[in-house]
Amino acid sequence: MPIQEQIALCTNHYQKWKNLALSTRSMEESKIFLERAFFWLELQTAFITLFTMEKLQGNSPETKLKIIAAKSNLSKRLADYADSILNE
């Protein structure tokens, strides 16, 4: 999946969870929804940072390796998140 699509995906999920958090009257549900919204916001920020690094310094082999490692770490975080959601 291209990084622009990953950023868009994160944005959509962030908006969804933020809206749910703002619309609920339950403090416990709001807390859960906000935690999920912040997860997606953090992931979005990381992808934007990687996208910027790719555009500014993407030609360097060392930078390419670091970007690949960072993308791998983000994919692992996303898989862990999905696993925790499925376990709930």
Order of alpha helices (4+ residues) and beta strands (2+ residues): alpha-alpha-alpha
